[in-house]
Amino acid sequence: MSLLDLIRKNGAGPKCSAVIVAAGSSVRMGFDKLSAPLGSCSVLLRTLRAFENSDSVNEIVIVTRMDRVSEIADLCAQNGLKKVAKVVAGGRTRMESSLIGVSSVHSGAKLIAIHDAARPLVSDALIKRTVSAAAQYMAAVPVVPSTDTLKVVGEDDRVVGTVDRETTYRVQTPQVFDSVLIKGALSRAAEKGMTLSDDSAAMEMTGFKTYTVAGEEDNIKITTPRDLLIAEAILKDRGEL
């Protein structure tokens, strides 16, 4: 019996559906970073397994490029990923892909976690922490403090101001939201023709204040070849390589 059959039989939706956004072009990487090997499997498969193995997630929807839908569906089947309900084609931008993803989850889902496919080192503790916070506050994102002093630079390449480091954080994923709220926020942003690289920014536009939880330094995003080396070092330190 499939996950969705079980859901229908029980008459209830998943407590949290995860949308894995894997529709990027890997321009800065120079090659397909999601297919790159990281330890014993690819970057994408390692990301998917983190959510497959999490008790906080009942369903997975993958958003990817049209030309990769069949390939990724086969990857999931070959590796026994039973929580993957759909593999769908994304849009032209990250925001469009997120909107397609949240619109594709099971209608009974109360919470939706949106996660970068290129963050393969996400821990189960972080997933659980963010989902639990969203269940209480309706929107939650993991953040880590900024360790660098940040400057505002003008068009003439001159510094025009300094950002207060004490109140500046780097945001990560998964970002978890009440399903109704995030669907509405992303839809309104799309209607306005906005391009947002961060899903919680859509919530900010509605005036809703998102709760923050402690992120993890290991939860890096694979963007350049150097990031793969860092990820491998982290896995080695964890004893997982």
C-alpha positions in Angstrom: 0.0 0.0 0.0 1.4 3.4 -1.0 1.7 6.4 1.4 -1.2 8.2 -0.3 -3.4 5.1 -0.2 -2.7 4.8 3.5 -3.5 8.5 4.0 -6.8 8.2 2.1 -7.7 5.0 4.1 -7.1 6.8 7.4 -8.9 9.9 6.2 -6.1 12.3 7.2 -3.4 14.2 5.5 0.3 14.2 6.3 1.3 16.2 9.4 4.1 17.8 7.3 4.7 17.6 3.6 8.2 18.4 2.3 8.8 20.2 -0.9 12.3 19.6 -2.2 13.2 22.3 -4.7 15.7 20.8 -7.3 15.0 22.9 -10.3 18.1 25.1 -10.5 20.5 25.2 -13.4 23.8 24.9 -11.4 25.3 27.8 -13.3 27.9 28.7 -10.6 28.8 25.1 -10.2 29.7 24.5 -13.8 28.1 21.0 -13.7 24.9 19.4 -12.3 25.6 19.7 -8.6 22.7 17.5 -7.5 24.1 14.5 -9.4 27.6 15.1 -8.0 28.8 12.2 -5.7 28.9 13.0 -2.0 30.2 10.0 -0.1 28.3 6.9 -1.2 25.5 8.6 -3.1 24.6 11.8 -5.0 23.9 15.2 -3.4 20.2 14.9 -4.3 19.8 11.4 -3.0 21.4 12.3 0.3 19.0 15.2 0.7 16.0 13.0 -0.1 17.0 10.3 2.4 17.2 12.9 5.2 13.5 13.6 4.7 12.6 10.0 3.9 14.1 9.0 7.3 12.5 11.8 9.3 9.5 11.0 11.5 8.4 14.6 11.2 7.7 14.3 7.4 5.0 12.1 5.9 5.1 13.1 2.2 7.8 14.4 -0.2 7.2 16.3 -3.4 10.2 17.0 -5.6 10.2 20.0 -8.0 12.8 19.8 -10.7 13.4 20.7 -14.4 11.1 19.2 -17.0 14.0 17.3 -18.5 14.8 15.6 -15.2 11.4 14.5 -14.0 11.6 10.9 -15.3 15.2 10.6 -14.2 14.5 11.7 -10.7 11.3 9.6 -10.5 13.5 6.5 -11.4 16.1 7.5 -8.8 13.4 7.5 -6.1 12.0 4.2 -7.2 15.4 2.5 -7.4 16.3 3.6 -3.9 13.0 2.7 -2.3 12.0 6.3 -1.3 8.4 5.5 -0.3 7.5 9.0 0.9 8.0 10.6 -2.5 4.4 11.2 -3.8 5.2 13.3 -6.8 8.0 14.6 -9.0 6.8 17.7 -10.8 8.3 20.2 -13.3 9.2 23.6 -11.8 9.0 27.2 -13.0 11.4 29.8 -14.3 12.3 31.1 -10.9 12.8 29.7 -7.4 9.6 31.3 -6.3 7.6 29.8 -9.1 9.0 26.4 -8.3 8.1 26.8 -4.7 4.6 27.7 -5.6 4.2 24.7 -7.9 5.6 22.5 -5.1 3.3 23.7 -2.3 0.3 23.5 -4.7 1.2 19.8 -5.4 1.2 18.5 -1.8 -1.6 16.4 -0.4 -4.7 18.5 0.2 -4.8 17.5 3.9 -1.3 18.6 4.7 -1.3 21.1 7.6 2.3 22.1 7.4 4.7 22.4 4.4 8.5 22.3 4.7 10.4 23.8 1.7 14.0 22.7 1.4 16.9 23.3 -1.0 17.8 20.1 -2.7 21.4 21.4 -2.5 21.5 21.2 1.3 22.2 17.5 1.7 23.6 17.7 5.2 20.4 18.7 7.0 20.0 16.8 10.2 16.9 15.1 11.5 17.2 17.2 14.6 16.9 20.4 12.6 14.0 19.1 10.6 12.2 18.2 13.8 13.0 21.4 15.5 11.7 23.6 12.6 8.5 21.5 12.1 7.7 21.6 15.8 8.1 25.4 15.9 5.9 25.8 12.8 3.2 23.7 14.4 3.2 26.2 17.2 3.9 29.5 15.5 2.6 28.7 11.9 5.9 29.7 10.3 9.5 28.9 11.3 12.9 29.1 9.7 16.3 28.0 10.9 19.0 30.8 11.2 22.6 31.1 12.2 24.2 34.3 13.5 26.3 36.3 11.0 30.0 36.1 12.1 31.1 38.7 9.6 30.5 42.4 9.7 28.2 43.3 6.9 28.4 46.5 4.8 25.9 48.3 2.6 27.7 49.2 -0.7 26.4 51.8 -3.1 26.5 51.9 -6.9 29.9 53.6 -6.9 31.4 50.6 -4.9 31.7 52.8 -1.8 30.5 51.7 1.6 27.4 53.7 2.6 26.5 51.9 5.9 27.1 49.1 8.3 24.6 46.4 9.2 24.2 45.6 12.9 25.7 42.1 13.3 23.9 41.5 16.5 20.5 41.4 14.7 21.7 39.9 11.4 21.3 36.2 10.7 21.9 33.8 7.7 18.7 31.9 6.9 18.7 28.2 6.0 16.2 25.6 5.0 13.9 23.7 5.6 11.5 26.6 6.1 8.2 25.3 7.4 4.8 27.0 7.2 1.2 26.6 7.7 0.0 25.3 4.3 -2.8 27.8 3.8 -0.5 30.7 4.7 2.4 29.8 2.4 0.2 29.0 -0.5 -1.5 32.3 -0.2 1.7 34.3 0.3 3.5 32.7 -2.7 0.4 33.2 -4.9 0.2 36.9 -4.0 3.9 37.3 -4.7 3.5 35.6 -8.1 0.5 37.8 -9.0 2.7 40.8 -8.3 5.4 39.4 -10.6 7.9 39.4 -7.8 11.1 37.3 -7.7 12.0 36.0 -4.3 15.0 33.7 -3.5 13.7 33.1 0.0 10.3 31.6 0.7 9.9 33.3 4.1 10.2 36.7 2.3 6.8 36.0 0.8 5.4 35.7 4.3 7.1 39.0 5.3 5.2 40.7 2.4 1.9 39.7 4.1 3.0 41.2 7.4 3.2 37.8 9.1 6.2 37.5 11.4 8.1 34.2 11.0 9.6 32.5 14.1 13.2 31.5 14.0 15.0 28.4 15.4 18.6 27.6 15.7 20.1 26.5 12.4 23.3 24.4 12.0 26.6 25.4 10.6 26.9 22.0 8.9 23.7 22.6 6.9 25.6 24.2 4.0 24.3 24.8 0.5 26.3 23.2 -2.3 26.9 26.1 -4.7 30.5 25.8 -5.8 33.0 22.9 -6.2 34.7 24.0 -3.0 31.4 23.4 -1.1 31.5 19.7 -2.1 35.0 19.5 -0.5 33.6 21.1 2.7 30.6 18.8 2.7 32.9 15.7 2.4 35.0 17.0 5.3 31.8 17.4 7.4 30.7 13.9 6.6 34.2 12.5 7.4 34.0 14.3 10.8 30.6 12.8 11.4 32.0 9.4 10.6 29.6 9.1 7.6 32.1 9.0 4.8 
